[in-house]
Amino acid sequence: MIEYFSQNLWQVWAIIAVVSLILELFSGDFFIMCFAIGAAVSLLCALCGLSLTAQIIIFSVASVLSVLFVRPVALKYFHRNDPQRASNADALLGREGRVSQTIVAGGDGRVAIDGDDWKAVSADGSAIAQGTPVRVVGRESIIITVETINS
């Protein structure tokens, strides 16, 4: 088994690269992606027949260079460094949608915003009919608070 992997180290580097990319999906910080880049470079070196020692050194150097040069560019491009940038459910505040299921007075209903359907309540507790355009003015956990848009 060890002999097989020593002859096919490119597969080990491919597994490391794929696992790193999967882990990056959960973090979104573009740090683990740098190890995937290092593993991809080492994979190419393994296919060229370089020794294991050379592959490990190249993996280390490529990963460090990725952290220093690729990560800042990726962060700048994807995370605009806006301290006021809303994320997740906070990004819904101020968005407009349409009532997809009537919001009953003192109760709840549903609002469609960009293809997503959210449980919603009226800001003033009044009923809002299906099809009415609304704006999100607040949220409590996964329930959004909306008000009608006067057009």
C-alpha positions in Angstrom: 0.0 0.0 0.0 2.8 2.4 0.9 4.6 1.5 -2.2 1.5 2.3 -4.3 1.2 5.8 -2.8 4.9 6.4 -3.1 4.6 5.7 -6.8 1.4 7.7 -7.2 2.0 10.7 -4.9 0.0 12.9 -7.3 -3.1 11.2 -6.0 -2.3 12.2 -2.5 -1.8 15.8 -3.6 -5.1 15.7 -5.5 -6.9 14.4 -2.3 -5.2 17.2 -0.2 -6.2 19.8 -2.8 -9.9 18.6 -3.0 -10.2 18.3 0.8 -8.7 21.8 1.2 -11.2 23.3 -1.3 -14.1 21.6 0.5 -12.9 23.0 3.9 -12.6 26.4 2.3 -16.3 26.3 1.4 -17.0 26.2 5.1 -14.6 29.0 6.1 -14.8 31.5 3.3 -11.6 33.2 4.5 -9.4 32.2 1.5 -6.8 30.8 3.9 -7.3 27.1 3.3 -7.5 27.7 -0.4 -3.8 28.6 -0.3 -3.1 25.0 0.8 -5.1 23.7 -2.1 -3.0 25.8 -4.5 0.2 24.5 -2.9 -1.1 20.9 -3.3 -2.0 21.5 -6.9 1.5 22.8 -7.6 2.9 19.7 -5.8 0.6 17.5 -7.8 2.2 18.9 -11.0 5.7 18.3 -9.6 4.8 14.7 -8.6 3.6 14.1 -12.2 7.0 15.4 -13.4 8.8 12.9 -11.2 10.3 15.1 -8.5 11.2 13.4 -5.2 8.9 13.5 -2.1 11.3 15.9 -0.4 11.1 18.3 -3.3 7.3 18.0 -3.5 7.0 18.9 0.2 9.3 21.9 -0.1 7.4 23.1 -3.2 4.1 22.6 -1.3 5.3 24.7 1.6 6.7 27.4 -0.6 3.7 27.6 -2.9 1.3 27.7 0.1 3.2 30.5 1.8 3.4 32.5 -1.5 -0.3 31.9 -2.0 -1.0 33.3 1.5 1.2 36.3 0.8 0.0 37.1 -2.7 -3.2 35.3 -3.7 -5.1 35.6 -0.5 -5.0 39.4 -0.3 -6.2 39.7 -3.9 -9.0 37.3 -3.3 -10.0 39.1 -0.1 -10.0 42.4 -1.9 -12.0 41.1 -4.8 -14.6 39.1 -2.9 -14.8 40.8 0.5 -14.9 44.5 -0.4 -13.5 45.4 3.1 -16.6 47.5 3.8 -17.1 47.6 7.6 -20.8 48.3 7.1 -21.3 45.4 4.7 -24.4 43.4 5.8 -24.2 39.7 5.7 -26.5 36.7 6.0 -30.0 37.7 7.2 -28.9 41.3 8.0 -28.5 41.8 4.2 -32.4 41.5 4.0 -33.0 44.8 5.8 -34.3 47.3 3.3 -34.9 44.7 0.6 -38.2 44.6 -1.3 -40.4 41.6 -2.0 -43.9 40.4 -2.5 -46.3 38.7 -0.1 -46.6 35.1 -1.2 -49.0 34.0 1.5 -51.3 36.6 3.2 -50.0 38.0 6.4 -52.9 37.9 8.9 -53.5 40.6 11.4 -51.5 39.9 14.5 -50.1 36.8 12.9 -47.7 35.8 10.2 -47.5 35.0 6.5 -44.8 34.5 3.9 -42.9 37.0 1.7 -40.9 36.1 -1.4 -37.6 38.0 -1.9 -35.3 37.1 -4.8 -36.7 33.5 -5.0 -36.5 32.8 -1.3 -39.6 32.5 0.8 -39.4 34.0 4.3 -41.8 33.8 7.3 -43.0 37.4 7.9 -45.0 39.6 10.2 -46.4 43.0 9.6 -44.6 45.9 11.3 -47.8 47.5 12.5 -49.7 44.2 13.1 -52.2 44.7 10.3 -53.1 42.2 7.6 -51.3 42.4 4.2 -52.8 40.7 1.2 -51.1 38.3 -1.0 -49.3 39.9 -3.9 -48.7 43.2 -2.1 -45.2 44.7 -2.5 -43.4 45.0 0.9 -40.1 46.2 2.3 -38.1 44.5 5.1 -37.8 46.7 8.1 -36.5 44.3 10.7 -35.9 40.7 11.6 -36.1 38.4 14.7 -34.2 35.2 14.1 -35.6 33.9 10.8 -38.9 35.9 10.9 -38.7 39.2 9.0 -40.8 42.2 9.8 -42.2 44.0 6.7 -44.2 47.1 5.8 -46.2 47.8 2.7 -44.6 49.9 0.0 -46.8 52.9 -1.1 -46.5 53.2 -4.8 
